[in-house]
Every structure is written in C-alpha cells, then in structure tokens.
Amino acid sequence: MKPLLLPVVLATLLGAAAAPPPVYDIAIRGGTLYDGSGAAGVSGDIAITGDRIVAVGAAPGRAAREVDARGLAVAPGFINMLSWANESLIADPLGQSDIRQGVTLEVMGEGNSMGPLNARMKADARARQGDIRYAIGWTSLGDYFAYMEKRGIAPNIASFVGAATVRIHELGEGDVDPDPAQLGRMRALVRAAMDDGALGVGSSLIYAPGTYAETDELVALVGAAAACGGMYISHMRSEGERLLESIDELVEIARRTGAPAEIYHLKMAGRDNWGKYDAAIARIEAARASGLRITADMYTYTAGATGLDAAMPTWVQAGGVEQWVARLKDPKIRARVVAEMKAPGKGWENLAYGAGPAGMLLSGFKNPALKPLTGKTLADVAAARGTTPEDTIVDLVIADGSRVDTIYFLMDEANVGKLVARPWMSFGSDAEAQAPEGVFLQSSTHPRAYGNFARLLGHYVRDEGVVTLSDAIHRLTGLPAANIGIKDRGLLKPGYFADVVLFDPATIADRATFAKPQVYATGVRDVFVNGVQVLSGGTPTGAAPGRAVRGAGWQRCPPA
C-alpha cells in the first residue's frame, strides 16, 4: 500500500467504526409479525419513530425503548367497523373495553352521526340523553372531531355522516319526502361532511326516521358522497323477512352511484330466515362478480342489541320519541300497535316477533325506577306484571320515555360461523367502548362490547379453526382500511402510522357473557396508537394520543 493512501484508508475505517447505529424511539423485538395483508406471520422486529413505523422485519441498531415481543403476535391495530363509542369516549376517553382487545380505530356513523346539527337537534339530543350526560358544543362533524382530539382519547376515531342526521336537519323526524330544494340542501350537507373528513354516508333503515327515506333519496345522498370519494354503508331495511330484497336495494344504490357499499352486521335474523344464507351470499357474490365493491361486517354473536323501537311499527314513531310516547297513550292507537306487533312487520322490521319474549333481554333504561328490570327477559317482566308481552313493551316505552335498550336472540350459530369465513367480511362491535365502572354500571350491555374481536381470534380462529390467524388479522386491519379508503393505516409497513397490537394467540379470549357482559377480554398485552403506548401489560397507561382519521374528501369537497 502506498504511504500516502494509508491515512485515508485508516480514516475511512475509523469513521465507519465510529458511525452511530440507527436510533429509534421504540423497537418491538422478536415477535411474529402479521402485517395485515393476509400473509403468514414471520419472526422479526418493528421500529417506531414519532408516530410512524420506520422499519419492519429487521430493525438494526438501538432504540430508546426496547419491547420484548417473543411468543406474541404483532399486528396492526384493529379497526372496529361499527362503533358506538361516540358518546362513551366522552365519559371515558380511554375506551377500555376495545383498547384491551387491540382496537385502535373506532368507526362511527350507523345512520346517525355527531354532526351536522342545528339548534333544534342539539336541544332534542340534550333532552334525550341517558346515563351519559354532556354538553353539545359542536355543530359539524368536523367540530366534533376537533372537540374529541382536544379532549384527548386513547383510540383513533372516524365517522360516516348519518343519512338520518342529514334528513332530520332539513326535514325533522316526520314521515315526509324532501322537495327538490330540501334534497339539494341535504346533498350540500353531505358534501360539507365529506369536506370535514366523513368516510361516506351511513344509513340505518329499520329505525324512524331513517326508514322513511326512499331509495331515490338515498341515491341522491350517496351520489354526493361518491363524488368526493366516499362510500355507502347500511343497516339495511331488513335482516329477516325482506333480507334478500334489502340486499338488492343496497346493490342498486351502489350501481346507480358508483360508490362502494358495505352491509352493516350482516345476518339472517329470526328462525324463519336462517335458511336464507345461501341466497343472501349468492346475491352479494353476484354483485361483486359484476364489478361492484360490495363488502360486509359482522359481530361474532347470535344475539343483536337495539331497542324496543325495533318491536313496533315505524308509523307510530314519526316525529320523535316524544310524539311516539304521546301516541301510545291513545287507547285506539295503542290497540292498533299491539295488534301489529303480534305478526311479522309489514314494511317494518319486527325483531320481537323473530326473537320471542323469552329471547328479549332488557339491558338499559333511563328511568331510575325501571333500572331493577335490567337483565330480565321480556317474558319474565310480562309474567310478573300479568300483562301480555306486547302490552308490556308499550308500557315500558311509555314509562321510560325512551326506546329501552334490548338484546334480541335472533341468529343461528352455524350461520355466524359461515359468515366469519367469508373473505370480504370485516368486524364491528356495534357497541360502546366502555369500562365496568362509573356511569357504565348504571345499565347493562351486550357482551360484544367487551369481547367481539377477542372472540374472533380466540373462539373462531384458535378453537374452531374457521379462519387462519393471518386471514383474521387481515380482516381486522388491512381489509377494512382499504374498504373505507383510509391511507397509512391497517398495515405494518414503513411510513404507516404506528397503530400496533401485541397479543398472545394461545390465550386471547372473550370473557364477557350475556349474564355478566361487563368483563374484559384477555390475551392482549400491549397496544400503541400513533406511536404512543396506551396499553402496557394489559393495563391502560392513561395516554390519549387518538386522532380523527378522515376520509378521501377531507378539505377537497366543498359544496357544489
């Protein structure tokens, strides 16, 4: 070697040796990585800097904090496609029942959304609040997002704009059709919500006043959202007697607007309808084969939860709960309602007929005098009072001045398992994110609030082998993220937001039951939201790094 080159070579070698290794904020080491794409798990590391994932697979160098994930599955944070955490996160920003299952994104907006509101809607909402009481200081959906971010929440949130919310804003709660000017204003509200970050339009078509919307009205609203990159998602007009016709309507709306469409909590409700599984799936598959983007979500239980409004004809509910109760006090109207409740609904969904009095569990009341009935079946209460089930329902709604929260046992377990296996199926709790403490103890709930996602990974993946772990994780993460059109979430990928869950596939399980629903799931050890740990060793850290996750039209969809 030439003498003059020796100092250069030495300097180069010494410089290389002295170069510092990469430094990350957090390195998660030695777990089995399931990236959310559906690919099989592989052993490796993840590195996080700030709120983003910066390395996946190999993460050489050191981190300010090292997390040992050996023996655990490491996955993107789970997406709850149907969440009612919009109010519960105000009462408890930690969202514990979901965070403890690995949920990092709550998607809201089934028919009703937290905006847009007008003064009348705010006053009505305040008067109708139940156990959770709060001031309504926002007007638009964007205002609500800002309020929640400023307040501080553990999970991320996203929302559709509710078709019923838009309808009430312009038409009130009656059974009326919009004129062209009103429909134009409703479309403008949808576009404004899309500009605020809504994911699209969500409808809930068995409940008043959403049920009063005809197909053409929904097409007009969904079309406005589709022009801004939004989708349509719906609790269809029927999940029982008119299930197949309701799927046809959803497909028609998707075809006429060009919007992707998703079915909320797909099911065959009521024993008389259990045999419709094959025909329902055939309709969905045919639409998908034609090029339409049709998907669905579900919860992993044989019972649903809603209110006693789903046991009464919708004509009596026009105008809101106050007018509904007033009508029920009229003997002639009451007699007509009771008679209609004894048969399958004609043009409305009668869940009481499908479940029967013994299959209806009363779970929540506003009136303190009625709260001792929580946890009793309708059959039990009717027998104790010496009244018919139908009259008991009417009496309870009048006395409570509300829809009365109710669990309905409607589905076949075999159908639930077959639905879990569908490759286009994602999952939603259709419940609050709550905690077994404080205000949440004033009422009961459905065990899906505490166990929906853990039940998928424990019961259906590990115990029953209905789907593989990698496929289930894909349908909790990458699939719903793609369906709703959000970017940079749903996968373990460099550049993506660091929403990450570490859990034990051998022990994850739901512990909540219908008899004792407010019990946390087990098996999830650590959860990170936007790079901040919100669950450590199965215990909330108290951190609240959650953000609003906005759709494709955000700040790009001004009113037409």
matplotlib code that plots the C-alpha trace (Angstrom):
import matplotlib.pyplot as plt

x = [0.0, 1.3, 2.2, 0.1, -3.1, -2.7, -4.0, -7.0, -7.8, -7.4, -9.6, -12.3, -12.2, -12.2, -15.1, -17.1, -16.5, -17.5, -20.7, -23.6, -26.3, -29.8, -31.7, -35.5, -38.0, -39.3, -38.2, -40.5, -38.3, -38.7, -42.5, -44.3, -45.3, -48.6, -48.5, -52.3, -52.1, -53.1, -49.6, -48.3, -46.6, -42.8, -40.4, -39.0, -38.8, -40.6, -39.1, -41.1, -40.0, -42.5, -46.0, -44.7, -43.4, -39.9, -38.7, -40.4, -38.6, -35.1, -34.5, -30.7, -29.4, -30.8, -34.0, -34.7, -37.1, -36.9, -40.0, -39.7, -42.4, -41.1, -44.0, -46.5, -48.3, -47.6, -50.2, -51.6, -54.2, -57.7, -60.4, -63.9, -66.1, -69.3, -68.6, -70.9, -68.0, -69.1, -70.6, -68.8, -65.4, -66.8, -67.4, -64.2, -61.6, -59.6, -62.2, -61.0, -63.3, -62.0, -58.4, -58.0, -58.9, -56.5, -58.9, -57.1, -59.7, -63.4, -65.6, -68.9, -72.0, -74.6, -77.5, -76.8, -73.6, -72.4, -72.9, -74.2, -76.5, -78.8, -80.2, -83.3, -81.3, -79.0, -81.9, -83.6, -80.4, -79.7, -83.2, -83.0, -79.6, -79.5, -76.8, -74.1, -74.7, -72.7, -72.9, -73.0, -70.6, -70.1, -72.2, -70.5, -68.8, -65.5, -66.3, -66.9, -63.6, -61.8, -63.6, -62.6, -59.0, -58.7, -60.4, -58.0, -58.9, -56.9, -58.2, -58.5, -61.9, -63.6, -67.2, -69.7, -72.2, -75.6, -78.3, -80.9, -78.9, -79.0, -82.7, -83.6, -81.5, -83.7, -87.0, -87.4, -88.4, -91.6, -92.5, -92.2, -90.3, -87.9, -88.8, -86.0, -84.8, -84.6, -82.9, -80.4, -79.6, -79.3, -76.8, -74.8, -74.7, -73.3, -70.6, -69.7, -69.4, -67.2, -65.0, -64.8, -63.5, -66.5, -65.9, -69.2, -72.9, -74.2, -77.9, -80.0, -83.2, -85.2, -85.5, -87.5, -86.9, -84.2, -86.7, -88.8, -86.1, -86.9, -84.3, -84.0, -83.3, -80.5, -79.1, -79.0, -77.1, -74.7, -74.1, -73.0, -70.6, -69.3, -68.3, -65.9, -64.5, -67.0, -68.8, -72.2, -72.7, -76.1, -78.1, -80.5, -84.2, -84.5, -82.3, -85.2, -88.4, -87.1, -83.4, -82.9, -84.9, -82.8, -79.6, -81.0, -81.6, -78.1, -76.7, -78.9, -77.7, -74.1, -74.7, -76.5, -74.0, -70.7, -70.0, -68.6, -71.2, -71.0, -73.7, -73.6, -73.7, -74.8, -77.1, -80.2, -82.4, -85.2, -85.5, -87.8, -85.0, -82.0, -82.4, -81.7, -77.9, -77.1, -79.4, -78.1, -74.4, -75.3, -76.7, -73.6, -71.2, -73.1, -72.8, -69.1, -68.6, -70.2, -67.5, -69.3, -67.3, -69.8, -68.5, -70.0, -69.1, -70.5, -70.3, -69.5, -72.6, -76.1, -77.9, -78.1, -78.8, -81.0, -84.2, -87.9, -88.5, -87.5, -90.5, -93.1, -94.3, -92.4, -95.5, -96.2, -92.7, -92.9, -91.9, -89.5, -89.7, -92.0, -94.7, -94.2, -94.9, -97.9, -99.5, -99.0, -101.1, -104.1, -106.1, -107.1, -103.6, -102.2, -104.7, -103.6, -99.9, -100.4, -102.2, -99.5, -96.8, -98.2, -97.2, -94.2, -93.9, -95.4, -93.0, -91.1, -88.8, -90.4, -87.5, -89.8, -91.6, -88.3, -86.9, -90.0, -90.5, -88.0, -85.4, -85.5, -83.2, -83.8, -80.4, -80.9, -83.4, -83.3, -85.9, -84.3, -87.5, -87.2, -83.5, -84.1, -85.6, -82.2, -81.1, -84.6, -86.3, -89.4, -91.2, -90.1, -91.3, -94.6, -95.3, -94.5, -96.9, -99.6, -99.6, -99.1, -95.6, -96.9, -98.6, -95.5, -93.4, -95.8, -95.9, -92.1, -91.6, -94.2, -92.7, -89.1, -89.7, -87.1, -86.5, -85.4, -82.2, -82.9, -80.9, -82.6, -81.6, -82.1, -79.3, -78.1, -74.6, -73.9, -74.7, -72.5, -69.6, -70.1, -70.3, -67.0, -65.4, -66.4, -63.2, -64.9, -66.2, -64.7, -65.9, -67.6, -68.8, -72.0, -71.4, -69.8, -66.2, -66.7, -65.5, -67.1, -67.1, -68.7, -71.6, -71.4, -72.6, -76.0, -77.0, -76.0, -74.7, -74.2, -71.0, -69.8, -68.8, -66.1, -65.4, -66.2, -62.7, -61.2, -63.9, -63.0, -59.3, -59.9, -63.1, -63.3, -59.6, -57.8, -60.6, -62.8, -60.3, -62.9, -60.2, -56.5, -54.9, -53.3, -56.6, -58.5, -55.9, -56.2, -59.9, -59.4, -56.9, -55.8, -59.2, -61.4, -58.8, -58.9, -62.7, -63.1, -60.3, -58.0, -54.3, -51.3, -53.1, -54.1, -50.7, -47.3, -45.4, -42.7, -44.3, -47.6, -48.9, -47.7, -51.0, -49.8, -51.1, -49.2, -51.3, -50.9, -52.7, -52.8, -54.7, -56.7, -60.3, -63.6, -64.7, -68.0, -71.3, -74.9, -75.3, -72.2, -71.3, -69.0, -65.9, -62.7, -61.2, -57.8, -54.7, -53.8, -50.6, -49.6, -51.3, -49.7, -51.7, -49.9, -46.6, -47.8, -48.4, -52.0, -51.9, -48.9, -49.0, -52.8, -53.3, -54.1, -51.3, -53.7, -52.2, -54.7, -53.0, -56.0, -56.8, -59.6, -59.0, -60.5, -61.8, -60.8, -62.9, -61.2, -60.7, -61.3, -65.1, -66.7, -70.5, -71.5]
y = [0.0, 3.4, 5.5, 8.4, 6.2, 4.7, 7.7, 7.9, 4.2, 4.4, 7.4, 5.7, 2.6, 4.6, 6.7, 3.6, 2.1, 5.2, 5.8, 5.6, 2.9, 3.9, 5.2, 4.7, 5.7, 2.2, -1.2, -4.2, -7.2, -10.9, -11.2, -13.0, -10.2, -10.3, -7.3, -7.1, -8.2, -11.7, -13.0, -15.6, -14.4, -14.1, -13.5, -10.1, -6.6, -3.3, 0.1, 3.2, 6.9, 9.5, 8.4, 6.3, 2.8, 3.2, -0.4, -3.8, -7.2, -6.0, -3.0, -2.9, -0.5, 0.5, 2.3, 4.5, 1.8, -1.9, -4.1, -7.9, -9.5, -13.1, -15.5, -12.9, -11.9, -8.4, -6.9, -3.6, -2.1, -3.5, -1.5, -1.5, -1.1, -0.4, 1.5, 3.4, 5.0, 8.5, 9.2, 6.6, 8.2, 11.4, 9.6, 7.5, 8.7, 5.5, 3.3, 0.4, -2.5, -2.0, -1.0, -4.1, -6.1, -4.3, -1.9, 1.3, 2.9, 3.4, 3.9, 5.5, 6.7, 4.0, 6.1, 8.8, 10.9, 13.6, 16.2, 18.2, 19.5, 22.5, 24.2, 22.0, 18.8, 19.9, 20.6, 17.3, 15.4, 17.0, 16.3, 12.6, 11.8, 8.8, 7.7, 9.7, 13.4, 16.0, 19.5, 19.7, 22.4, 21.4, 21.7, 20.0, 16.6, 18.4, 20.3, 17.0, 15.6, 18.7, 18.5, 14.9, 15.5, 18.4, 16.4, 13.6, 10.0, 6.7, 5.3, 7.0, 7.8, 8.1, 8.5, 8.3, 11.1, 9.7, 9.7, 10.1, 13.0, 14.9, 14.1, 15.4, 18.5, 19.5, 17.6, 16.9, 13.5, 13.0, 10.6, 13.1, 13.3, 16.1, 18.5, 19.4, 22.3, 20.3, 17.5, 19.9, 21.2, 17.6, 16.9, 20.0, 18.8, 15.5, 17.3, 19.5, 16.5, 14.8, 18.0, 17.6, 14.1, 11.8, 8.4, 8.4, 8.0, 5.6, 4.6, 2.6, 1.8, -0.1, 2.9, 6.0, 8.5, 6.8, 4.3, 7.0, 7.6, 6.1, 4.6, 7.7, 9.9, 7.6, 7.6, 11.4, 11.5, 8.7, 10.2, 13.4, 11.4, 9.3, 12.5, 13.1, 9.6, 8.4, 5.0, 3.8, 1.7, 0.5, -1.3, -2.5, -2.2, -5.8, -8.6, -11.0, -11.2, -8.9, -9.7, -10.5, -7.5, -5.3, -6.6, -5.8, -2.2, -1.8, -3.2, -0.9, 2.2, 1.1, 0.6, 3.9, 6.0, 4.1, 4.1, 1.1, -0.3, -2.3, -4.1, -3.4, -6.5, -9.0, -11.7, -13.8, -12.7, -14.9, -18.7, -18.4, -16.7, -18.9, -20.7, -17.6, -17.8, -19.3, -16.9, -13.9, -14.8, -15.6, -12.0, -10.4, -12.6, -11.9, -8.1, -8.5, -10.5, -7.8, -5.4, -3.7, -3.3, -4.9, -5.9, -6.6, -6.5, -8.5, -9.2, -12.7, -13.5, -15.0, -12.0, -8.4, -5.4, -2.4, -1.0, -1.7, 0.6, -2.4, -4.2, -1.5, -0.3, 2.8, 4.8, 5.3, 6.6, 9.5, 12.9, 11.6, 9.8, 12.4, 12.1, 8.3, 8.1, 10.5, 8.3, 5.2, 6.8, 7.0, 3.8, 3.4, 3.9, 1.5, -1.2, -0.9, -1.0, -4.1, -5.9, -5.2, -6.3, -9.9, -10.6, -10.2, -6.5, -5.4, -2.8, -2.7, -4.9, -6.7, -8.1, -9.1, -11.5, -13.1, -13.4, -14.1, -12.7, -15.2, -14.2, -10.5, -9.3, -5.8, -4.1, -0.4, 2.2, 6.0, 5.9, 5.0, 3.3, 0.8, 0.0, -3.0, -4.7, -4.6, -8.2, -9.6, -11.1, -9.5, -12.8, -12.5, -8.9, -9.7, -12.7, -10.6, -7.9, -10.1, -8.4, -9.6, -9.2, -6.6, -4.5, -4.8, -3.4, -0.4, 0.2, 0.1, 2.6, 5.0, 4.7, 5.2, 7.8, 6.0, 3.2, 0.9, -0.9, -4.6, -7.6, -9.9, -13.5, -14.0, -15.8, -19.3, -20.2, -22.2, -19.2, -17.0, -19.3, -19.4, -15.6, -15.4, -17.4, -15.0, -13.4, -10.0, -9.8, -7.4, -6.9, -4.4, -4.5, -2.4, -1.2, 1.4, 1.3, 1.4, 0.1, -1.8, 1.2, 4.6, 5.7, 2.4, 0.4, 2.2, 0.0, -3.4, -4.1, -6.8, -8.9, -7.8, -4.5, -6.4, -9.5, -9.1, -9.1, -11.4, -13.9, -13.9, -14.6, -17.0, -18.9, -18.8, -18.8, -20.8, -23.1, -23.7, -23.2, -21.3, -19.0, -18.7, -16.2, -14.3, -14.1, -12.9, -10.2, -9.1, -8.7, -6.7, -4.4, -4.2, -5.1, -2.6, 0.1, -0.4, -0.6, 2.7, 4.3, 5.5, 5.7, 4.9, 2.6, -1.0, -2.5, -2.9, -1.0, 1.7, 5.1, 3.9, 5.2, 3.2, 1.6, -1.7, -4.5, -7.3, -10.3, -14.0, -16.2, -19.1, -17.1, -14.4, -14.9, -13.2, -13.4, -11.4, -13.4, -12.3, -12.9, -11.0, -8.8, -6.2, -8.3, -7.5, -9.8, -11.4, -12.0, -8.6, -7.3, -4.1, -1.5, 1.5, 4.3, 6.8, 5.5, 6.1, 3.1, 3.1, -0.5, -1.9, -5.4, -5.4, -2.2, 1.2, 3.7, 6.7, 8.1, 9.7, 10.0, 9.2, 11.3, 11.8, 9.7, 11.5, 10.2, 10.9, 14.0, 15.9, 19.5, 18.7, 18.5, 22.0, 22.2, 22.0]
z = [0.0, -0.9, 2.2, 1.1, 0.9, 4.4, 6.3, 4.0, 4.5, 8.2, 8.4, 6.4, 8.6, 11.8, 10.5, 9.7, 13.0, 14.8, 12.8, 15.3, 14.7, 13.8, 16.8, 17.1, 19.8, 20.2, 18.9, 19.2, 19.1, 18.3, 17.8, 15.0, 12.6, 10.8, 8.5, 7.9, 4.2, 4.9, 4.6, 7.0, 10.1, 10.2, 13.0, 13.1, 14.6, 14.2, 14.8, 15.6, 15.5, 16.4, 15.2, 12.3, 11.7, 10.2, 9.9, 9.6, 9.7, 10.5, 12.7, 13.3, 15.9, 19.2, 20.4, 23.3, 24.4, 23.6, 23.8, 24.0, 21.9, 21.9, 21.9, 20.8, 17.6, 16.5, 14.2, 13.0, 15.4, 14.8, 13.2, 14.7, 11.6, 13.7, 16.9, 19.2, 21.1, 20.0, 23.5, 25.6, 24.8, 26.3, 29.5, 29.4, 26.9, 27.4, 25.5, 27.6, 26.5, 23.0, 23.6, 25.7, 22.6, 20.4, 18.7, 17.7, 15.3, 16.1, 13.0, 13.8, 11.9, 11.6, 10.4, 12.9, 13.3, 15.7, 13.0, 11.2, 14.0, 14.2, 17.3, 17.4, 17.1, 19.9, 22.2, 21.4, 21.8, 25.2, 26.4, 25.4, 26.9, 29.1, 31.6, 29.8, 30.1, 28.3, 26.7, 22.9, 22.0, 18.3, 15.2, 12.3, 12.1, 11.8, 15.0, 16.8, 15.6, 16.9, 20.2, 20.7, 19.8, 22.1, 24.9, 24.4, 23.6, 23.5, 20.2, 16.9, 15.6, 12.1, 11.0, 8.2, 8.0, 9.0, 6.4, 9.2, 10.7, 7.4, 7.0, 10.5, 9.9, 6.9, 7.3, 11.0, 12.3, 10.4, 7.6, 4.7, 1.4, 0.6, -2.2, -4.7, -2.7, 0.5, -1.2, -2.6, 0.9, 2.2, -0.6, 0.4, 4.0, 2.8, 0.8, 3.7, 6.0, 3.4, 3.4, 7.2, 6.7, 6.7, 5.1, 3.2, 4.0, 6.7, 6.9, 9.3, 7.6, 10.2, 12.5, 12.3, 10.8, 8.6, 7.4, 5.8, 3.2, -0.2, -2.5, -4.7, -1.7, -0.6, -4.1, -4.1, -0.8, -1.6, -5.0, -3.3, -1.2, -4.1, -5.9, -3.0, -2.9, -0.2, 0.2, 1.3, 4.4, 5.6, 8.3, 5.6, 5.7, 6.7, 8.0, 8.2, 6.2, 3.5, 3.7, 0.0, -1.2, 1.1, -0.3, -3.8, -2.7, -1.4, -4.6, -6.6, -4.7, -5.3, -9.0, -9.5, -7.6, -8.4, -4.7, -2.8, -0.4, 2.8, 4.8, 8.5, 10.7, 8.0, 9.4, 8.9, 11.7, 13.1, 12.9, 9.8, 7.9, 8.9, 5.6, 3.5, 4.0, 0.6, -1.3, 0.5, -0.2, -3.8, -4.3, -2.7, -4.7, -8.0, -7.4, -6.6, -9.8, -11.8, -10.7, -7.7, -4.5, -2.0, 1.4, 4.9, 8.5, 11.5, 15.2, 16.4, 18.5, 17.9, 19.5, 18.5, 20.6, 19.9, 21.4, 21.7, 18.8, 16.7, 18.1, 17.0, 13.6, 12.5, 11.6, 15.3, 15.9, 13.4, 14.9, 17.5, 20.8, 22.5, 19.8, 19.8, 23.5, 23.2, 20.5, 22.6, 25.3, 23.0, 23.5, 19.9, 18.6, 21.3, 20.3, 16.6, 17.6, 19.8, 17.0, 14.5, 16.9, 17.0, 13.4, 11.1, 10.3, 7.0, 5.7, 9.1, 10.9, 13.9, 15.9, 18.8, 16.5, 15.5, 19.0, 21.1, 24.7, 26.2, 23.7, 24.6, 27.4, 28.7, 29.1, 29.7, 31.0, 31.5, 34.3, 37.7, 38.8, 35.9, 36.2, 38.5, 35.4, 33.8, 32.9, 32.9, 29.9, 28.5, 29.3, 32.9, 33.2, 31.4, 33.7, 36.8, 35.7, 34.4, 31.0, 27.5, 26.0, 23.6, 26.3, 28.4, 25.6, 25.2, 29.0, 29.3, 26.4, 27.9, 31.4, 30.3, 27.6, 25.5, 23.1, 26.1, 25.3, 24.5, 23.4, 20.8, 20.3, 16.6, 14.8, 14.1, 15.3, 12.2, 10.0, 12.2, 11.7, 7.9, 7.8, 9.7, 6.9, 4.1, 2.7, 2.3, 5.9, 8.4, 12.0, 14.2, 17.8, 17.3, 20.8, 23.0, 24.1, 27.9, 31.3, 34.1, 36.4, 36.9, 34.7, 32.7, 35.7, 35.6, 32.6, 31.2, 27.7, 25.1, 25.6, 22.2, 23.7, 25.7, 23.5, 19.8, 18.5, 21.1, 20.4, 16.7, 17.4, 20.3, 19.5, 15.7, 14.9, 17.6, 18.9, 15.9, 13.0, 10.9, 9.6, 9.9, 12.2, 9.3, 7.5, 10.6, 11.2, 7.6, 8.0, 11.2, 9.6, 6.0, 4.5, 6.4, 5.9, 2.2, 2.2, 3.8, 1.8, 4.6, 3.9, 6.0, 8.4, 8.6, 7.7, 9.4, 6.8, 6.9, 6.7, 8.1, 11.4, 14.4, 15.4, 16.7, 18.9, 20.7, 21.8, 22.7, 20.1, 22.7, 25.3, 23.7, 24.6, 25.3, 29.0, 28.8, 28.8, 28.4, 32.1, 33.0, 30.0, 31.5, 31.8, 29.9, 27.3, 28.0, 25.9, 24.5, 26.2, 24.6, 22.3, 20.6, 19.0, 16.8, 18.3, 21.9, 24.2, 25.5, 26.9, 28.8, 30.2, 29.8, 31.8, 30.3, 30.5, 30.6, 27.4, 25.0, 21.6, 19.5, 16.4, 13.9, 10.8, 7.9, 4.5, 0.9, 0.6, 3.5, 2.6, -1.1, -1.3, -1.0, -1.5, -5.2]

ax = plt.figure().add_subplot(projection="3d")
ax.plot(x, y, z, "-o")
ax.set_aspect("equal")
plt.show()
